[in-house]
Amino acid sequence: MHSKTRFIIAPLAAVLFAACSDNTTGRVSLAMSSLRPAPTASATLSGGAPSPAVVAAGDSTKIALGNDTVIVRSVQLVLRAIELKRVETVACDAVVGNGDCEEFETGPNLVTLPLGATATETMISVDAPAGMYDELEFELHKVEAPEDAAFIAANPLFDGVSIRVTGTFSQAGTRSDFTFTSDLNAKQEIAFATPLTVSDGGQTNVTLRVDIGNWFLNAAGTALVNPASANKGQPNENAVRDRIQVSFDAFRDDNHDGHDDDGINH
């Protein structure tokens, strides 16, 4: 891993935790990764279309399909209300002040996704009551005033934005730099394939993986598009938004390699 921190966290409110009846706690860290699931590196998309090849090297990620490439140099996301849901809990927002959902952060938080050779980078660690958790919940958050006025003042490029990506698009030998932004505002509820166990005094790591390899495909999944053509009001906006929403996964990753410790293919 690179020594420098690549996550920019907004000034944080106090982290609130529910009281646990037996008062036993473990430590849980949340890491981010953009590594693709290894089994799908040369797979095909639904419908038989070839999946893009993704090459991670240095501090960039290269996505290639046919003769076209997208070189991703930065990906930033605004997340808020990041929570772990207990097995027996219906939903984290079902009850105001729900004590059965353990809160990582309220946010909004500006997160820079690790790219290139970096497997994972830890965003935050918290104490959580011992028990079993079956879901990670969070919101992709479109930043708006007046609610997020302080955040906008610190991050003016994110006024009205939840996702920002920069890089280079190459098609038929012609290269152009791009900036892609989205105002996608969506709650994500990701069920763990195997419930996460937090033990008394133990350390557990959860990785939130964002598979950017399919983000910039056309609606049919047959070709890469210029990410700039997916900006608001542009022809590929909806196709890319739909692909972003299904690109998240979460799992136990105690060895920080960006893959599920339970060996489950995602």
Secondary structure, DSSP 8 states (H G I E B T S, - for coil): --SS---B------------TT--EEEEEEEEE----GGGTT-B-TTS-B--EEEEETTEEEEEETTEEEEEEEEEEEEEEEEEEETT-S-TTSSTT-TTEEEEE-S-EEEE---TT---EEEEEEEEESEEEEEEEEEE----TTTTHHHHHH-GGGTT-SEEEEEEEEETTEEEEEEEEE---EEEEEEEEEEEEE-TT-EEEEEEEE-GGGTTB-TTSSSB--GGGGSTTSTTHHHHHHHHHT-EEEEE-TT-SSS-TT----
